[in-house]
Amino acid sequence: MCYLLKITRRRYPIIGSSIMVAEDDTSIQQFLYILLTREGYSVIVVGNGAEVITRCHNYKPDLLLLDIMMPGMDGFEVCRKIREESDLPIIILSAKDRNADKVLGLTLGCDDYITKPFESVELLLRIKAVISRIREHRYQSNVRTIVNLPGLTINLVNRVTEVGGSEINLTSKEFDLLWLLSNHPKQVFTRDQLLYQIWNSDKYVNPAVVTTLVKRLREKIESDVTNPFYVITVQGVGYKLGLESV
């Protein structure tokens, strides 16, 4: 079985993502380790099925790439045991390509099933898709839909913002910026981070557009733009929310 590493443009993994590779074939271990670390992921390799459960408890990875035919415990049993206590995203990588095996894996709770051999680009895209989908689901399950600040209310459901009880007209990007800052009140965002979060693109955009967006937002929500109360500049770094939400 042969896998080729292609030199491709980095696809920006989810920040801070870690992946556990459960695979006993040393050549595939090495291939996956090189591929994933080159793409910016933190990688843990396990070669024995019985160790996977314990290592998942200890390291709490963001995703598990799980082979089926491993010593100690097969991948189906590993998947079943993990699903009894965790919603850890699992992608099965297996030479078993029968529909019955795929159905079994999905029935046991894996999030995706990829047969060997596989294309590296497809694997990376499917990893990112699974992590993004799970994180979005968790976010939607826990996020508040209304944020109240002194004199300011932000409603995510109808995307309405009120200052002093009066509705103000924000553009889509202005609202997205305000909502992002209000949901991370202790975090300072750099301009590059805001470009990626607000424009949702890894294409180059001039950071000056962030400065302009902040200026426009302040003109609509601040009583004194020279001494902002809500959107604060952290010199040399970026921007943050000026106070805690309630």
N, C-alpha and C positions, 0 to 999 in steps of 0.2 A: 504494500500500500504506500503510495507516494503523495506527499503534500508539498506544494510549492508556495514559498513566501514571495508575494509580489510587492514591490516597492510602490506603495500607493499613498495618496495624500491622507494625513491623519483625519479621522472622522470624529474627533472630539468626544471621548467617552463622558458619561455622566460624572461630574466632579466627585472625587472621593470614592469611586466605585471599586470594590474588591470582588474577585472571582475565585472560587475554589474549583480546581480541576480534579475530579475523581476519575482516574484512568490508570490502569496498570501497565500499559504498553509504554515503555520508556521513550521510544521514538516519537509517539504522539504527545506524550508529556512535554518533551522538549519543544516540539513544534508549537503546541498551544502556549507554553510559557513564553517563548520568544514572540509569538504573534501578539499576545495580549499585553505583555509588558511594553512592547514597542508602541502599542496604541495608548499607553498611559494607565492601564489598569494595574492594581495591586493583585498579585497572583499567589495562591497557595496550592500546592500540588499534593494530592493524597493518592496512594497506590493500592490501598486495601479498603474494600467496602465496609468492613466492620469499624474502621477508624473514622469514617466520614461523619457519623452522627456526633461523636465526641468532638471532633475538630470543628464542626459547625457550631456547637455550643461554645467552644472556646474562642473562636475567631469571628463568628457572626458575619460571614461574607454577605455581599449584596446579591450574589447569584451563584448557583451551583451548576457546573457542567458535569453531567453524570453519565459515565459509561455503564452498560448493563452487565457485561461479562467481566466481573472482578472477583478476586479471591476474597474469602472471608464472609462476604454477603453480596448477593447480586444487586444490581441497580434498582430493580423493581422493588425489592424489599427495603432498600435504603429510602427510596421515594415514599413508600407507604409509611415507614416509621417517622420520617420528617414531617409528613403531612398530618400526623396525629397531634403534633404540637406546634407547628410553625407554618407560616405562609411564605417561607423563603422561596424566591423564584428559582425554578429548576428547568434546565434544558437538558434533555437526554441526547447524548451523542452515541449512536450505536450502529454496529454492522448489521443488526437485526432489522431487515427492511420489510418484513411481512406486515400487512395491514393489522393483523391480530396483535402484533407487538406494539404497534403505534397506538391502537385503541386502548390496550392495557395501560401503557404509559400515561396517556391522557386521562384515563379513568382514575388512575391512582393519584392524579393531581399535578403532573408535570405541566409546565407552561408552554413548552414547545418540544418537538421531537425531530431531530436532524439525523439523517442516515449518513454513514461513512461510505466512501470518501465524500468530503464536502469542500466547497470553495471557501477560502478564507474570507473573502469580501462578504459573502452571504452570511457566514457565521457571525461576523462582527456586526452586521446590520441587525440580525435577529437578536443578538445579545442586547444591543442598545434599545431595540424596540420593547423587549420584555422588561428591562429595568425601568424604562420610561413609563410604560403602562402601569407597572406595579406602583411606582412612586406617585404617579398621578392619581391612582385609585386611593392610595393611603392619604394623599393630600386632600382630595375631595371629601374623604370620609371624616377628616378632622378639622378642616379649615372653617373659620368663621365666615359667614356671608355678610356680616355687618361689622364695621369697625367704628367705634366712637372715640373721638378725641375731643378735648375741650373746644367747643365751638365748631367742630367739624365732624360730619357723619359720612361714611363711605359705604355704599350698598353694592355688593358684588352682583347680586341677582339681576337688578335692573340697571346696574352701572350708573347710579345716580349719586352725586356728591352734593352735600348741603353745607353751606357756611353760614353760621348764625341762623339756621332754620330756613334759609333761602337756597333753592337749587341753583347751582352754577353749571355752566356748559363747558365740560372738558372734552378735548379730543380723545380718541381712543388711546393714543400713546401717553397723553397726560394722565389719564385715568390709570393706565397700566403702571406707570411710574409711581404714582401715589399709592396704589394698592400694594405694590411690591415693598415699598419702604414701610408702610403701615403694618405689614405682616412680619417684618423682620426689624423690630424697633431698636435692637441693640447692635445691628450689623451696619458696618460702613461699606458701601458699594463703590468700587472704582468705576471710572468711566467705561473701561473695557468690559467689566462685568455687566454694567447696565446696557451696553450695546448688545451683548449676547442675550440678556434676559428680556429686554423690551422689544428688540427687533427680531429676536429668535432666529438669528442667522450668524454663520461663521464667515460670511463675506465681509470684506473690509468696508467699514463705514467710518467716516470722519468723526473722531470723538467730539468735535465741536458741536455736533447735533445734540449731544447730551446736555451740554451747557445751555444751548438754546432752549431745549425742552424744559429744563429746570427753571429757566428764566420765565418762560411762558406760564408754567404752572404756578410759580410764586405770584405772578401778577394777578392770578385769579383767586388764590386762596389766602394770601398773606395780607394783613392790614398794613404792614410796613415792609416792603421788599428789601430795604437796606438793612433791616434787622429781622430776618425771618424767624418765625416761631415754629413752623412745621417741618420745612425742608432745610436742613442745616448743612453748610459746607464744612468738611473736615480738610483743612489746608494740606495740600500735597498728597491727599489720598482720594477723596471723592465726596459722597453725600450720604446722609443718614436721616432718619426721622428724629425730630427734635424732642420728642417726649413719648412716654409709654401710652399705648392705647388702653381703653377700659371696656 
